[in-house]
Amino acid sequence: MTGLSLSLVRGAVTSPFKRAGRPGATLPTGRAVLPPSRTAPGPLAAYREICGFTEPGPLPLTYPHVLGFPLAMRLMTGRDFPLPVLGLVHTWIEITGHRAPLPTDALELTVYAAGLAPHRRGTEVTMVTEARLGDELVWESRSGYLSRHATAAEASPPPSRAAPPHLPAVAEWRLPADLGRRYGAASGDRNPIHLHPLTARLFGFPRHIAHGMWTVARCLAEAGSGSDTGGPQGRILSVRADFRAPVPLPSTVTYATDGNAFQMRGAGRVHLDGSVTREG
């Protein structure tokens, strides 16, 4: 059993004993660290294939987040973490690549909890992942995870970008029923809500759903961040994405963009929207 699988089991055991929204809740101050190591070529190749990164070269902008996710799960399933990990919803992510790390770079990864804030639908925690090469910070991400619970009427969400206008459609993708299982095998994230209809229904979903991080990665791959140049518009340096609605499997979705802003749409709703900044 992998470290991530063990974390999921630990989360299933500890979640019933945690009550989100309790007064005076605090975050653990510790950090989870993965010592410097090079990226394993097999999982990276599988990740590139399932997400659509067709060019070799630097790591895809989203990949260090995948490498650091087991560390995040270790923290979020710890006894001192105030929110139950079961039912946490990934609501947004911001990624900045200060420079493009290579698969041969020995990256040190650090993950820590940076903030706990009231949300109109519960409590949201911000998790930070950092990648360093020696003493240099080369990559970082910030992610919001929402624990849903009853709240006071005056509670408000943290600042969030408004949904962008309807963007021009560029591509249409048919997402197969096994997408969650294939991405889970490549990324190590085998959350039951992504694997099968039956396991998803156990957590309140009528069907299993695509991984949110797959939707971001697939959009960035289409935008051209998988090569040294990032396509004719320049390498993508950063991205902000908001997860608006789950993507059921199987389904057909549309990728839309104006060059910087992007959306993934389907069945009359926006599943994901975001924007990128580019070099130059």
N, C-alpha and C positions, 0 to 999 in steps of 0.2 A: 504494500500500500504506500502511495506517495505521501510526501509531507502535506500537500494540499488536501488529499483525501482524508488524512488524519485530522486536519483542521476542521473539515466539514463535519466529521463524526463528533469531534469535540464541541463544535458549535451546536449540533443537534442535542447534545447532552446538557450543555450549560444554558442554552437559550430560555428554556421554561423557567429558570430561576432568576431571570433578569427582567426588570420592569422599566421600559423606556419612559422617559419623561419625569422620573422621580426627582423631587427637589434636591438641589445640592450635588447632583451627579457631576463627576469629574473624569477627565481622561487620564489614562496611564501616561507617565512621562518617559517611559523607556522607549528605546529604538531597536528595531530588528535590523540586523546587518548581515549581508551575504558577502563573505570575503572575495577579493578580486578573482575573477575567473573568466575564461573565454566562453563564447557562446557555442553550445553544442550544434554542430552542422545539421544533424538529422531533424531535430524539432524545428530549427529555423527554416529549413527547406519546406517542411510540411506546412508551416505557418505562412510562408510566402505563397504557396500554392493555393491554400484555402481562401486567402484574403485577396489574391489577385496581384501581388507584387511580382512582376515578371522579370525585373532587371536585377542583376547582382550588384554588389557594392555595399554601401553602408547599411546598417540595420534599419528596417522600417521604423518610422517615427514612433509607432505604437508599441514596438516590441519590448523595449525595456520595462514598460508597464506590465507586460505579460511575465517577464522574468521576476519582477518584484512582487507579483500578486500573492504568491505563497507566503511571503513575509507579512503582507497586509492581513492575510487571513489568520496568521499566527497571532498577531496583535488583537484582531477583532474577536477572536474566539477565546482570548485569555480571560481569566476570572475577574481581573480588574477593569475590563472593558465594560462600560455601562449599558451598552445597547445589545439586544439579542441579535446574533448574526443571521438567524433564520428570518427571512422576510425583509432583510435590508434591500433597498432598491437603489441601484446606481443611477443618479439623477443628472450628473454633469461631469465633464473632465476638461482640464486644461493641460496641454503638453507643450513644453518648450525645449527644443533641441539647440543648445548653445553651440554645439558642433556635431557633426554626424559621426557617431562611433562606428567602428568597423567590427565585423564578427570576430576578428583576431584580437581586439582590444580586451584586456583583462579588466572588466568593469567591477567596481565595488558598489553594491546596492544598499541603500538605507531607506527604511520606511518608518514613518511615525504619524501619530494622530495630532493634527494641528489645531483643531477647533471643534466646539460643540455648540450648536445654535438652534433656537426654536424655529420651527417651520409651521406653516398653517395646517399641515397634515401630520405633524409629529415632531421629531427631532432629527437634525441632520448633522452628521459628522464629516469633517474634512480630513482626508488621508493624503499624505505627501510621500512621494517616491523620488529618490535622488540617485543618479548614477554618476560616479566619479572615476576618472582615470588618473591615478596618482592623487595629487591634491586638487586637480581641476574638476569642477562641476561641469559635466558635459551635457547633462540631460536632466529634466525634472518634470514631474506631473503633480497635479492637485486634483482630487476627485471628491465629489459629494455623494454620500450614501444616506438615504432617508429611512428612518425607522418610523413606521406609521403607528399613530395612537391618537386617542382623543386629546384635543388641545383646547386652551382657552380661546375665546373668540378674537381676542386682540393679538394673538400670536401671528406673526407675519413671516413669509419666507425670506431668505437672504436675497440680495440683489441678483437678478437673472436677466439675461438679454431677452428682449421681446422677439417673438417669432419673426423671421424675415418675410418679406413679401413672396408671393408665388414665383418661384424661379423657373427658368426654362428647362424642360426635360432634355436630358442628354443620353441616357441609357436606361434600358429596362432589364431587370434581372429576375430570373425564376429561381426561387430559393427552395431546394429540395427538403423533404421531410427529415433527412439525416444530417442536415447542415450542423445542428447543435452537437451531434455526436462526433462529427468529423472535426469541427473546430475545438471541441473539448479534448479530443485526442492530440491535436497539434499544440494546444495552449496549456493543457493540464487542468483547465477549469471545467470540471464535470458536475456542475451544479444541476440537481435533478430537474429544475424547471426548463432546462434546455435539451433534455435527452429524449424523453418519450411523453406522449399524451398522458399516460397513467401517472407517471411521477410528477408531471406538472400539475395535474389536478389535485394532488395531495397538498399543494401549496396555493391553491385557489385560482389556478389558471385553467381555462377551458381547453387549451392546447399548449403544447410546448412552444417555446419562443426562442428566437435567435439571440445570441449573446450581444449585448450592447457594444462591447469592444470589437466584435466582428463588424458591426455596422459602421463604426468609425473607421476601422482599418480598410474596409472595402471602399469606402468613399475616398480615402486618402490615396489608395492605390490607383483609383480611377483618375484622381487629380494629378497624379504623376510624382508621388513622393518616394517611389521605390528605386530611383536611380540617383546617380551622383548629381545630376542637374535638376531633377524634379520636373523634367519636361521643358517645353519651350518657355514657360512663364517663370522658371527659376525654382530652386529647391525650396520646399516648404520648411519654414523654421518653427512655426508654432500652430496650434489648432485649439479652438474652443468648441466643444460640442455639448448639446443638451439633449438628453433622452426624453422624448415627449410621449411616446406610446410604444408598448411592446410590439415586436414584429412576429406574428404567428407563423408557424411552420406546418406545412409548406405554404408559400404565398408568392405573389409577384409584386415587386417593388420598382419604383422609378427613382433613378438618381438624377437630381437637378442641380444646376450650378450656374453662376454668372462669372466664374473664374476664381472668386475668393469665397463668397458665401455658398453654402451647399445644403441640400436636403435629401433625405430618403423618404419617399412618400409611398403610400399604398392604401387601397380601399377607402379613398376619400379623406385620409388623415395624414398628418406629418408625423413620422416615427422618430426622426432625428433631424436636427438642424445645427449648423455650425458655420464657422468661418476660419480661414487660414491666413497667415502672413507669410510672405515669400522673401527670399533673398534678393537684394538689389532693388 
